[in-house]
Each structure stands twice: as C-alpha cells, then as structure tokens.
Amino acid sequence: MHVCICKVGLKAARTGMKQGAIKQFGMRAARLDGTGASARSRQQERTDATRRKLLAAAEQIFARSGFEAARLEDIAAKAGYTRGAFYANFESKEDIFFTLLEEWVTDTIGSLAASLQMHEGREARSRALRQHYVEIAKDRRLVMLSLEYKLFAVRHPEAHARVRARQDRLKQSATKILAMVSTGRRPAGISNRAIGTALGALSQALLLERLVNPGVLTEKEVQVMLGLFFDALIAPSV
C-alpha cells in the first residue's frame, strides 16, 4: 500500500512538472510572439516613413524638373536614402509617379468632401466650393504636377489608360460634389462633368500664364476671373 501511494504521488508530481513546463513554454512563446509582433510593427512603421519621404521628395522633383528629366538618384537623395531604398519601395520612376497621382486624387477628393461636409445647405456649400476653387489657383506645385500627368499621358500612349482612369475617378467625384451645390440653373446642354473639367482647365491655364509672365496677370485678377467663371457655370442668373 505504501509503495502504491508513493507511485501515485510520483506520477502526480511528474504530471505537475509536465504541466508546469508546458505553461512556461506557452508563456515564453507568447512573449516571443509579442516581441516578434512588436518588431514587425516597428519595421512597418519604418517602411511607411520611408515611403512617405520618398513620395514627398518625388513630388518636389517632378514639379521642379518634370517626369522625363527627373532621376531616381535625385528623388532618393532628396529623401535622404539610396537607390536601394528606393527600389525596396517602388519598382520604377513610373511606379512612384502613379502612386503619387493616386494619393493626390485620394487626398483631393477627401479634403474637398470633408470641407463641404462642414457646411449645411447648397448655398453655404457653394460658397465653400467657390473659395476652394479660387484658392487652388495659388498652388503652383499642384498645377505643375497636374500638367506633368497630362503631358505624360500624351507622350506615353501605352500609359494613357492608367492616367485617364485616375483622372476619371477625380472627375466623377467632382461631378458628385458639383451636384451637391448646383442650383440646377446651369447653362443648357452643359453637364456637371463638363463644368468640372472647364473649371479645372481655366484655373490651371491662368496660373501657368502667371508663372510664365507674372506681369500679365495679378493674383487678384486671377481670383476675380475664376470667381466670375465659377458663378456663371454653377449659379447663372438666367
């Protein structure tokens, strides 16, 4: 009987040791898994930061030198990285160019929609959209980048569809936004899509003229003409 009790006790002790070892292993595994997840998170943060810096540098280089003249080395150096860091995040100059376009379209739609959501009623939203439209004529980099994308599409027919798809997405969103503020008294035969296209084209054309020859137009004149054009298309008196 005594031997039997000892065997039972010994067996229980061994079982307890096994369970304890399993528990400790599980705790160590959890700690290791947590450490690994934390390391992956930090690595992702570094990767995201690198991409943001490269995109910001590319935006400046493309606006300054144009797509054709821009070099990967210049973009990487502007961001503080090497060619290797560039290729770790983007496949080519065209890849970062289109990524920048996609982000620009998303940000433009998002910021404009958020701005209009702060106002209630068509009139208030129309005034906010008018102010936004007049103000973007001051954004030299925005106009230069927009011009680069259009020139790229013309010079590279094989990429035309990619540029047009992103531009169409922006125009579709602009059409919806115009529908939010339009009084319905627009000139006959002109769609919101056509109005959005015309507004953008005039804004970019006037700023380009001013960049080429500042003496031709003052900033105030540009803003006044854009405002008048906006009023004529969005809320005509007749």
Secondary structure, DSSP 8 states (H G I E B T S, - for coil): -HHHHHHHHHHHHHHHHHHHHHHHHHHHHHHHHHHHHHHHHHHHHHHHHHHHHHHHHHHHHHHHHHHHH--HHHHHHHHT--HHHHHHH-SSHHHHHHHHHHHHHHHHHHHHHHHHHTS-SHHHHHHHHHHHHHHHTT-HHHHHHHHHHHHHHHH-GGGHHHHHHHHHHHHHHHHHHHHHH--S---TT--HHHHHHHHHHHHHHHHHHHHH-TTT--HHHHHHHHHHHHHHHHS---
